[in-house]
Amino acid sequence: MGDDRPSPSLLTDHYELTMLSSFIGDGLVDRPAVFEAFSRRLPEGRRYGLLAGTGRLLELVEQFTFADREVDWLREHGVVTAEAADYLRDFRFRGDIDGVPEGDLWFPHTPVLTVTGTLGECLVLETLVLSVLNHDTAVASAAARMVIAAAGRPLIEMGSRRVHEQAAVAAARAAYIAGFDSTSNLAAGLVHGVPTVGTAAHAFTLAHPTEQSAFASQVAAWGVGTTLLVDTYGYDTGIPHAVEAARAVGATGPGAIRLDSGDLAEESRKARQVLDDLGATETRIVATSDLDEYVITALADAPIDGYGVGTRVATGSGHPTAGMVYKLVAIGDEGGTLRPVAKKSAGKGSSGGRKHVWRVHDADGTVRHEIHSLEPSTPEADGEVRTVQVPLVRGGEVVHRPTLEETREVAARAMASLPAAALDVSDGPAVVIPTTSPLQEA
């Protein structure tokens, strides 16, 4: 990270520090407070949500401090008062955070994150919390639908060239959590451990005198198991040339060919026939080109062995955020006692008080019911009652650090707990998971 790049603490909105300065001035900054992150509704067409970004967020919370040069800049530009500048020079989050484990499900009004501490320290996390959770959750929720549509066929995340360079890394991580098998993004491999794959683009073929020489070069460098892109000059010549390159080194065919244009259902059937006629019966077919859950579903009967998905997964399949909000739900009075507070705006209301969350599962593990309560004791219910939130941060220290593979396992179990109706990848209303709460917005 260059010296001129701001710390995570400045990845925030100006008004957070406007409020902080006022709270310092009127003496409220150290009052105990509770904030909750949740969404009032699922994005249009979504039947459930899959939470992602928590692991990234917790790392950023650990780094949420203000360097002297940053405080000086804030003061010079009139963003904070002198008193607030002094407050920020020694700032770090020292509160507690509980939340839904990354990779688990969320529904409308599920408190996916509960932040407890002083009013000032909880307040300034808002923008960062929402920036990370909205982006990563949108990607994971879209990716999960594609995983369902793929029905066990491998998926490659290939969206790096369609989004901001740092968003691309986060998107690759979120898609992997949801069940994608690999990514084309190397930074996601280095930073997060996501498996990376990659073959060649049309430029590689065009740079060689002939398609045959291009394929021979790739096979020589990477072995016969490589994937050859066969539509630069057309499938009619590309597929035979791919097989020819593999035959030259003693194999029956390359590991795979990649189809990147045309009617993929029709072209994959033709490709399979040509490969089989040439004796390359073990060569797999990988399809790319503007895929999403709808196209993948339509290709279910085609002889395609894997998919590469770019734009529609990295951008959350057309839904830019998950609609998460971050609201104050309790504030301490002069004696320190927490009192519930709630926003009552039409269509944008919230419910007061720190909620405890449980889900009720039936005998086969399917989630049937979600319960919110101000009381911490486990409620009685017809089925297995499981607590939803887990401790993430205690006293400013991160206490929940699952590996990425463990988070993938959480996501797989969560998807397996959904009712069958939720697994339909067509657009539709949110799956009906009744929520019992006397606090829910009217």
C-alpha positions, -999 to 999 in steps of 0.1 A, spaced: 0 0 0 15 34 -10 20 61 15 -6 83 -1 -34 57 1 -58 64 30 -64 39 58 -98 21 61 -110 48 85 -113 73 56 -133 49 35 -163 67 50 -188 94 45 -182 130 56 -214 131 76 -202 103 100 -175 127 113 -199 156 112 -221 137 137 -191 125 157 -179 161 162 -214 171 175 -216 141 198 -182 150 213 -194 186 217 -227 177 235 -212 149 256 -230 119 240 -200 104 223 -193 79 252 -228 68 258 -233 30 253 -250 22 221 -261 -7 198 -263 -6 161 -276 -34 138 -270 -40 101 -300 -56 82 -319 -54 50 -356 -45 49 -361 -66 17 -343 -89 -7 -332 -75 -41 -359 -79 -67 -362 -115 -79 -341 -129 -51 -356 -157 -30 -329 -156 -2 -297 -139 6 -262 -154 13 -240 -133 35 -205 -125 25 -178 -99 34 -177 -104 71 -141 -118 71 -129 -88 50 -148 -64 72 -133 -76 105 -98 -72 91 -107 -36 81 -121 -29 115 -88 -40 130 -71 -14 108 -97 13 115 -74 40 130 -65 75 119 -29 85 111 -18 119 121 -16 131 85 -52 120 80 -64 138 111 -44 169 101 -61 168 67 -96 164 83 -89 194 105 -75 215 77 -105 209 55 -130 216 83 -144 181 84 -140 178 122 -137 201 152 -105 204 172 -120 182 200 -129 155 174 -94 157 159 -80 149 194 -105 120 198 -95 105 164 -58 105 170 -62 78 197 -92 60 180 -96 23 175 -127 2 179 -129 -13 214 -164 -26 214 -181 -59 206 -195 -73 174 -218 -103 170 -232 -115 137 -245 -141 113 -215 -162 103 -202 -154 68 -217 -178 43 -250 -182 62 -284 -171 50 -302 -138 57 -338 -128 51 -356 -95 54 -349 -79 88 -323 -105 99 -298 -86 120 -267 -98 102 -244 -77 124 -248 -62 159 -223 -36 170 -221 -27 207 -199 -1 222 -198 37 227 -219 58 204 -189 74 188 -170 42 180 -200 24 167 -212 53 146 -181 58 125 -181 21 113 -213 26 94 -201 34 59 -174 7 59 -198 -20 72 -223 -12 45 -198 -8 17 -183 -43 24 -215 -62 32 -236 -47 5 -210 -55 -22 -199 -89 -12 -233 -101 -2 -248 -91 -36 -221 -111 -54 -224 -141 -31 -262 -142 -34 -260 -140 -72 -232 -166 -73 -252 -190 -51 -280 -191 -77 -255 -199 -104 -241 -227 -83 -276 -242 -81 -281 -238 -118 -248 -254 -126 -259 -286 -107 -224 -297 -98 -205 -286 -129 -175 -264 -120 -177 -227 -122 -149 -202 -128 -153 -165 -117 -139 -143 -145 -153 -109 -138 -121 -89 -131 -123 -68 -163 -158 -56 -155 -154 -40 -121 -131 -18 -101 -98 -36 -95 -102 -40 -58 -139 -50 -61 -127 -77 -85 -107 -93 -57 -136 -91 -33 -160 -105 -59 -138 -135 -65 -137 -142 -28 -174 -139 -24 -182 -161 -54 -158 -188 -40 -176 -187 -7 -209 -193 -25 -196 -224 -43 -176 -213 -73 -145 -235 -78 -119 -210 -90 -112 -175 -102 -91 -159 -129 -80 -131 -105 -45 -137 -92 -48 -112 -63 -77 -132 -50 -54 -162 -50 -25 -145 -32 -46 -126 -7 -74 -150 0 -63 -184 -12 -89 -188 -39 -77 -213 -65 -68 -196 -98 -70 -208 -134 -64 -193 -168 -56 -203 -203 -54 -179 -233 -73 -152 -251 -80 -146 -288 -49 -123 -288 -27 -153 -282 -41 -171 -313 -40 -140 -334 -3 -133 -325 8 -166 -341 11 -173 -378 -16 -199 -377 -41 -213 -352 -22 -246 -354 10 -230 -342 -8 -212 -314 -23 -244 -301 10 -262 -304 27 -234 -284 2 -236 -256 3 -274 -254 41 -273 -254 41 -248 -225 13 -262 -204 8 -298 -214 -19 -316 -231 -43 -310 -202 -47 -273 -211 -79 -257 -223 -78 -243 -259 -100 -214 -271 -114 -227 -304 -135 -199 -318 -110 -173 -330 -115 -183 -366 -145 -204 -361 -154 -238 -345 -152 -257 -378 -115 -253 -379 -107 -246 -343 -118 -279 -328 -99 -301 -353 -68 -280 -349 -71 -284 -311 -73 -321 -314 -44 -321 -339 -22 -302 -314 -29 -328 -288 -23 -357 -312 11 -343 -320 22 -351 -285 6 -385 -283 -28 -376 -267 -63 -382 -281 -73 -347 -275 -67 -316 -253 -79 -315 -217 -107 -291 -227 -118 -267 -253 -135 -233 -246 -166 -221 -264 -169 -183 -262 -195 -173 -289 -226 -183 -307 -255 -203 -295 -238 -223 -268 -264 -250 -266 -262 -257 -304 -224 -252 -306 -217 -274 -276 -236 -303 -292 -218 -298 -325 -185 -296 -307 -192 -328 -287 -200 -346 -319 -168 -334 -336 -147 -343 -307 -162 -377 -304 -158 -384 -341 -122 -374 -339 -117 -398 -309 -113 -370 -283 -140 -384 -262 -123 -373 -229 -119 -337 -239 -142 -315 -218 -162 -285 -230 -161 -252 -211 -185 -225 -220 -181 -187 -214 -198 -156 -229 -223 -135 -208 -235 -164 -186 -257 -161 -156 -281 -184 -137 -307 -181 -164 -284 -190 -192 -268 -218 -172 -302 -232 -165 -311 -231 -202 -279 -250 -209 -286 -278 -184 -291 -304 -211 -262 -293 -233 -230 -313 -232 -211 -287 -213 -187 -297 -185 -180 -263 -169 -188 -226 -170 -168 -194 -168 -189 -165 -155 -178 -129 -156 -199 -98 -156 -231 -112 -141 -213 -126 -110 -188 -98 -104 -216 -72 -106 -241 -92 -85 -261 -103 -116 -275 -68 -122 -283 -60 -85 -256 -36 -72 -263 -40 -35 -281 -62 -10 -299 -32 5 -282 -34 39 -287 -6 63 -270 2 96 -293 16 123 -290 27 159 -314 4 179 -304 13 215 -288 42 233 -277 46 269 -295 72 291 -276 94 316 -275 64 340 -261 41 313 -293 21 309 -300 12 273 -333 23 259 -346 11 225 -348 36 197 -364 32 162 -368 51 130 -405 54 120 -401 68 84 -427 54 60 -411 24 42 -378 29 59 -386 21 95 -365 1 120 -373 -17 152 -358 -8 185 -337 -28 209 -308 -53 206 -323 -84 191 -313 -120 197 -319 -143 167 -328 -180 164 -338 -202 135 -361 -232 137 -352 -262 116 -374 -293 109 -362 -329 112 -344 -329 78 -326 -296 87 -347 -273 65 -351 -238 79 -387 -230 86 -389 -201 110 -368 -172 123 -373 -157 158 -362 -123 170 -364 -113 207 -351 -88 231 -346 -117 256 -314 -138 253 -330 -170 265 -337 -197 239 -373 -197 229 -396 -227 228 -405 -238 193 -417 -268 173 -384 -280 158 -347 -277 165 -339 -242 176 -304 -229 166 -289 -196 175 -279 -175 145 -254 -149 156 -219 -158 169 -193 -135 187 -170 -119 161 -152 -92 182 -148 -88 219 -132 -57 234 -120 -46 200 -102 -79 194 -114 -103 166 -123 -136 181 -138 -153 150 -114 -162 122 -126 -191 102 -106 -201 71 -121 -195 37 -127 -232 33 -146 -233 66 -167 -204 53 -174 -223 21 -187 -252 43 -210 -228 61 -224 -216 28 -229 -252 16 -248 -262 47 -268 -230 45 -279 -237 10 -287 -273 19 -311 -260 46 -332 -240 22 -368 -251 13 -370 -266 -22 -390 -236 -34 -361 -213 -27 -338 -233 -51 -358 -222 -82 -334 -199 -100 -362 -181 -119 -370 -146 -105 -396 -148 -78 -406 -135 -44 -385 -141 -13 -389 -176 2 -414 -174 30 -395 -179 62 -419 -166 89 -403 -143 114 -417 -140 149 -409 -106 164 -430 -81 183 -405 -56 171 -409 -61 133 -417 -31 112 -454 -27 106 
